[in-house]
Amino acid sequence: MIKTIAFDADDTLWINEPYFRDAERQFLALMSSYVPEQTALDALTEIELKNISIYGYGAKGFTFSMLETALQLCKEELPGQTTRKILELGRSLMSVPIRLLDGVEETLEYLAPKYRIVLATKGDLLDQQHKLERSGLGHYFEHVEVMSEKDQKSYTRLMQKLRLPSREFMMVGNSARSDILPVLEIGAYAVHIPYHVTWCHEMVEGPIEHARYRRLDSVRELTTFL
């Protein structure tokens, strides 16, 4: 029944989260002269989650959150040199090399003649477009959707754009919260391929049990699963 397969981008097709965690570690080191590391991490996490509804996901929102956190921790007396280093951290996230995960291109090449292949990701539009361009994978996708949030409404709108019923759609991604649960809720299929580094905001508690759900260890397993 499945005719269209959508792939998440970050940490499903290419490496992303480790770069953010590295930038986070460097930020915490910058803040270490003001507060303990855990205090800085807790403040950054709280501000980052609060700012999602304002800035969305991605490097730009993360940079704004680091700056806001630094101002709070430094009691509004943030040195210019520290500000510059935080901006450099944010800028570096927008130009990291694209490293495809193992088996991605071979899997897309195998599936493309058999299914309509779609990219469905969230984040900053310009940043995600640049990543896709640098990845060299753009020609595999018949449609690219960059969402501000991945929820039932967003996936329902995607179904309407693609003009297909949810029972013919399957989502493949690394985030249970964004790629799996809302897709199952609208009656589509979902394949979870966890990545070893996951942002706390994307985690869900407990196992997922559903007839239209499958967990795989590698994107390569899609070829035999389908």
N, C-alpha and C positions, 0 to 999 in steps of 0.2 A: 504493500500500500504506500510505502514511503517513496515520494517522488522528488522531494527537495530536502537537501541537507545543508544546514547552516552551521558555520564554525565561528566560535569565539576567536578573537585574535591574540590578545596578550596572555601568555603562559599556556595557550592551547596550540597556537601555531609557532610563536617565537617567544624567546625569553624576555621577561619584563620585570616581574616583581623583585628579583634579586638586585636590580639596579636601584630600585626605590629603597630597599632595605640598606643598601650600601650608603646611599645619600642620607638616609635617616641616621645611620651610625656616625657619619661625619658631622651631621647637625648636632647630635647629642654630645659629641666631643667638643664642639664649639661652645655649647652651653655648660660644659662641666665646671667652668670657673664660677658659675653663678649658682647652680643647683645640682643635686645628685642626678645621676643619669636616669633613674627610674622616675623621678619627679618630672624631668623634662619630657620623657617618653609619654607619661600619662597625660601631660598637658597637651602635647602635640596630637595624640590620638583623639582626645576630647574635641579639640579645635578642628581637627581634620574632619571628623564625623559631622560636626555642626555646620561646616562650610560646604558640605556636599551639595546641599540644596541651593547654594549661592553660586559656587564656582564649578560644580560638577566634578567629574573624575579626571585624573591625568596629571601631568607634570606641572601645568600652570596652577591648578588648584592646590597642589601639594606645596608649591613654592610660596604661594600666598599664606598657606597655613603655617609654614615654617617661620615666615616673617612675623606673623601675628603672635605665634608662640614665643618667639625671641623677645618681642617687645613686652609681652606680659611678664616673662621671666626676668627680664632686665629692668623692669619697672619703668618702661618707656625711655630708658637711657641706653639705647642700642648703638654701639660704636659703628662708625661708617665702614670700617674695615670688615667687621662682622657681617654687616648688611651686604656688603659686596660679595663676601664668600657664600652667603646663603643664595644670593642671586646666581652666582656661578654654579652652585649645586643644581639649582633648578634648570638652568640653561643646559647643563651637561646631560640631564635626563632627556632632553629633546633631540639629542644628537648621538645617542648611544648606538653602537653597531647592532644591526638586526641579525640575530643568531637563531636560525630555525631549529625547532625541536626535532629530535631524531625521527625520521620516517614521514615527516609532514609532506614534503613535495612528492614523494613516491605514492603516498596515499591519495593525495589530490589528483594526481595524474591517473590513477586507477579508477577513481570514482567519477571524475568529470564526464566521461562519455556515457555514463549510466544514469546519472542524476543531475538535477539542476543544483549547482553549488552556489551558496550564498555566504557572504561574510556578515555576521551580526555581532557587533561589538559596542562597547560604550567607552566614553572618554571625550577628549577634545577633538573636534572634527578635523582641524588642520593637522594636528599631531598624528592622528590615526591614518589620515590620508598619506602623510609622509612616510610613516612606517610601512604601509602597504606597498607604496612605490619602491622603497628601498628593499623590501623583502623579495621582489621579483615574482610574487605569487598572484599578482592582480589579474592575469589572463584566465585564471581558473574560475573566477567568480562572475556569475551573470548579474548579480546585484550586490551592492554594498550598503549596509545600513549601520550608521553610527548613532547610537541611542544615548540620550542623557541619563536614562535609567532603564534597567531591564526588569520590567514587571509585566503583569498580565496585560495591561493596556498597551504597552509598547509592542509586545509580541502579537497581540490581536491586530494592531495597526499594520504590522509587518505582513500578517496573513492576508489582510485586505489588499495591500500593495501587490503581493505576489499572486493574488487571486487563486488561492487554493484553500481547501479545508484543512483544519489542524491535523486531522488524521493522516494527512499525506506529508507532514512536516516532521523533521527530526533535528534537534539542536545538539551540537557537540561542544562541550566546554569544560573548563577546569573548576568553575565556581558553582557549588551546589545552590547557593543563594540566588545567583543571577542567571545561570544557564540551565538549571534543572527544575527547581520547584515551580517557578511561574509557567514554564513550558508544559509541565505535567498538568497544571491546573487548567490550562485551556484545551486540554485533550490531545496534545501532540506527544511525540516521543522525545526522549532525552538520553544522551550518553554522557556520563561523567568520566573524565580522564583527569584525575587529580594531579596537581603539580606540587612538588615537594616544598615550595615556599608559597604560602597563601596569606593574603592580608586578612587581619582579624575580622574586618567588616564583611568578608565574603564567606565566613565559616557558618555552619549550622550544626546544631547539636543532634546527636543520634543518627542511626542508619536510615537510609531511604529505602522503602519497600514499595514497589509499584510495578504493575504489569507492563507499563510502557517505559520502564527505566532499566538501564544497564550501566554497570561500572566496568570500565576497562583500564588496564594498566598502561597502555600505549596506544597512540593514534594508529599504529600499524595494525592493531587488532581489528580495526573497523573493516578491513577488507574481508576478513574471514567471518566476522560477525554478521555482515550484511549479505 
